[in-house]
Amino acid sequence: MCGRYSASLRSADLAAVFGISDDEVRTEALAPSWNVAPTDSVHAVLERPVKDDEGRRTGDVVRQLRAVRWGLVPSWAKDLSVGARLINARAETVAEKPAFRKALVARRCLLPADGYFEWMRLADGRKQPFFIHRNDGVPVAFAGLYEIWRDPAGPDDAPLVWSCSVVTTDASPAVREIHDRMPVILDPDAWGTWVDPAYDDVDALRGLLVPARAEVLDAYPVSTAVSNVRNNGAELVTPVPAEETLF
């Protein structure tokens, strides 16, 4: 699974990396976070249909950067609490699960990150955290799904809630000893296909949901301080000396 990650790039930097115009940065300034946790607001890169002055779709799309809540809230949910259970979507079942199947077809996004944390369970039961990231200088882009929800118990003009889930798959050989699952990390040449809402070939989309290439991944142990969501700072992604690890 993916339950914690680091995301320190600011909106302007993300817009430059993902080809988003200043006018389409539709998000408040999210502070850098080195310990992103479920229900936090996170950046998402997505494409939305363009509408004319009368609200009709023109057939064009525009790429946007938005803030979304981590923990997908399906349109049919009665309240926000369901999102806490839907932070991840398994690649193997994403096309069948009621909470995710419609989003897979029409509402896909990229969730930018520096990398993610995973905990290796040791023989004595303790867990050593590792930071896993790309080693080629390219920002991590998780394959994500998003939904737009309005409280059915609220007024007709209740605010919309944008939320997301990270798609996970089997772990790459490079990190399998740490954990048997990992988030899907898309290579740049797949970014455009993944976020294109007009692309609806489910089999082809599922073909993108594979483990990251082992040669682009790096992993190293970090401080157990990251295990506490109240801790935050660049030191959480700093490698710890061998003598400070749990093994």
N, C-alpha and C positions, 0 to 999 in steps of 0.2 A: 504494500500500500504506500501511499504518499500522504503523510500527515503533518509535515513541517518543511518549510523551505525558506531560502533567503532571496530577497528581491530588493536590491539597493539602488538600481538605476532609476533616475527621475523621469518624469513624463517627457521632457524635451529629448532626452537621450533615447528613450524607447521610440519616440516618433521618428527620429532619424534612422534608427536601426530597421524599423518595420515599414518605412515608407508612408508615414501618415502626415498629412498637412496640419499646420497649426490650427486651422478651423475645425478639424475633426478630432481634436483632443478633448473629448467630452467627459472630463473627469476633474474632480477637485485634486489639488496637489497632495498625493499620498506621500507620506514620509517614508524614507528608506527603512526597510525592516530586514533584520538578519535572523528573525525568528517568526516567520509568518505561520499562523495557526488557523485551524478551521474557524469559520464565521468572521474572520478578518476581511476587510476590504482589500482587494488586490487588483492589479492592472490586468486588463484583457484586451487583446487585439482581435477585432472582428470586422466583418463587412455587413453593411445594412443596405437595403434597397433605397434608392433615391426616389423621392416623391415630388410631384409638381405642386404648384400653388393650391391646387384643389384636393391635394391629398392622394392623388392617383400615382401608382408606381410607374416610373418612366422606363424601366427595364435595365437601368444602370445600377451599380452598387458603389458604395464609398467605404473605404477602410477607416476605422475609428479606433481610438484608444479610450476605453471606459473603465470605471471602477465598478467592480462586481463583488458580491459577497461570496466567500468561499464556502460552498455547501449548497448544492443545487436544490432549488425549490420548484418542483413541477407546477405547471399552470393550474392543475387540479387540486393542489394541496390546500388544506383548510387553514394552516398557519405556518409560520416560518420554521417551527421546530423540526420539521422533517428534513430540513437542509443539513442539520448536524449529522445525519446518518448517510448523507449522499455526497460526501466530499470526494469520493473516488467512484469511477465507473470501470468495471472490468472489460477489457477489450474483447474477451471471449464471449461475453453475453450482452454487450452494449446495444446490439441491434434488436434484441428481444425484450429487454427489460422495459416495462411501461414508463418508468421514470426517465429513460434515456433515449428510447428509440426514435422519437420525433425530433429530438435535438440533434441526433446523429445525422439525420437527413438535411436539416435546415438551419441549425443553430450551433455552429462549431466555432471555436475560438482558439487563440494561442494565449497561454499564460506565461509571461516572461519571468525568468528567474536567473539568479546567479548560479544556483544549484540547489540540491535538496539534502535533507538529513535522513539517515536511516540508522537503526540501532541493531548491532550484532549481539545476539544472545550468547553469552559465554557459558562454559560448562558449570560454573558455580551459580548460574541464574542471573548474574549481573548483566547489564547491557552497556556496551561501549558505542557511543554515537560516532558516526562517520559523516563527513561532508563529501558529496558526490557532485561533480561538475564536468563540463566540457573542458578539454585541455587545449583547444585550438583557438581560444579567444572569442568564439561566437557565443552570444548569450544563449542560455537554455530557453527553449520554447516548448513547454508542455502542450500536448494535445488536450484541449479542453472542450467542454460542452457548456452552453449557457441557456438560461431560461429567463423569461420576463413574467413576473407574478404580481398580482394585485390582490390585496386582502379581500376575500369574498364577504367578510363581515363588515367591511368598512364602507365609506361613502363611495359614490361613483368616481369621485376625483381623488381617491386615495392614491398616494404615491406608488409608482412602479418600483418593484424590487428586482434588480438584475442579479443573478446568482450563477455560480459555475461549479463544475466538477472536473477533476483531473482524471484522465483516462490512464489506466495502469495495465501492465502486461508482465510477462515473465521477465525475470532479471537477465541482463546481459551477462555473459561469462565473466566480464571484468569485475562485476560487483555481486555475483551470485553467492559468494561466501558470506557476504554481509546480510543479505535478505533475498528471498526467492521471488520478490515482486519489485517492480520499479515503475515510475511514471513513464509514459511514452514521451520521448524527447525527439521532436521532429527536426530533421535537417532542413536548412534554409530552402533547398529546392522543393520541399513539400509544403512550405508555409502557405503559398498562394492557393494550392489545391484544397488544403484543409479548411481555410476560412471562406472559400467561395460558396455562397449559399445556393448558387445555381447548380453546383456539382452534387448530384444525388445518387451516384453509383455506389450503393452500399458495399458491394463486394470489393470495389477498388478502394473505398475509404478504409475498410477493415484491413486491407493489405498494407496500409500505412502504419497500423497499430502494432508495431514490432519492436523488439528490444533495440536500444541504441547500439550502434557499432562499438565494439569493445575498444577499438583504437582511439576513439575520441573521448573516452571517459577517464577520469582520474578520481581516486577516492583516498581519503586520509582520515585518521582519527582526530576528533576535536574534543573540546572540554565537555564534561557532563553538565556544565551549566546550561547548555542548550535544552536539556530535558525539562527545564522549568520555563514555561511560556512567559513568565514575567521578566526573564532576562532578555536583553536585546543589545546588540552592539557588534561592531565588526570583529571583535575578538572571538565571537562564536564560530567564525569560519576560519580561524587561524589554526594551523596544525599544532598539535601538542607534542612535546618531546616524548620519546618512547617511555621514559621513566614515569611519565604522568598518565599513561594509559592504564586501563584495567586489566590488561593481559601482558 
